[in-house]
């Protein structure tokens, strides 16, 4: 006969608030209060585990003793100690008694980021993000205007213009007098302003994957020794030993 699956589904949360939210989600999914247990900061210390311990073993358990309670309910000592350590470190543990619905409970817990002693998160790397200033030269083409002085010397008679009809403004200078003509030009003033041209949005997402592990295990098989003329029948009624 195959061993009965342990009905306890357990998940560890780094955020106590999230653990309480998942416990509420489990209640909405149809699980009773006496089937849900939350350990951690602010969590109650009385729950179904203590009730089960009293019912199954006839012994009362110390409130808040996670490791002992889990061991008595069939969780291996090493795994139970791990959950005790997680709670002592400030994290929250949610345990659910789920006959026939363990996978459903695990899906609810793990989708919210819970982990177990077998699937504990391990930091495998990290990402550093920083900004660097890059200097580059850019050529900008701008059209500008400037004024130039044009001096022409022309003979009025050679151009057929009668004296007294000069071209342009006539200015007569006295001896030693000079004329001042301002010359203007456009100059380019470059102003550099930092402008946001793009942005980076950094986030994390959880990726679920299936991994296969192989391990050597041992099992016990019966060995029968007979002396004399002894017939031993198997479970099917035949002498198969």
HELIX and SHEET records of a PDB file:
HELIX    1   1 UNK A   16  UNK A   28  1                                  13    
HELIX    2   2 UNK A   33  UNK A   35  5                                   3    
HELIX    3   3 UNK A   48  UNK A   57  1                                  10    
HELIX    4   4 UNK A   66  UNK A   72  1                                   7    
HELIX    5   5 UNK A   77  UNK A   88  1                                  12    
HELIX    6   6 UNK A  102  UNK A  111  1                                  10    
SHEET    1   A 3 UNK A   8  UNK A  13  0                                        
SHEET    2   A 3 UNK A  92  UNK A  97 -1                                        
SHEET    3   A 3 UNK A  36  UNK A  39 -1                                        
END                                                                             
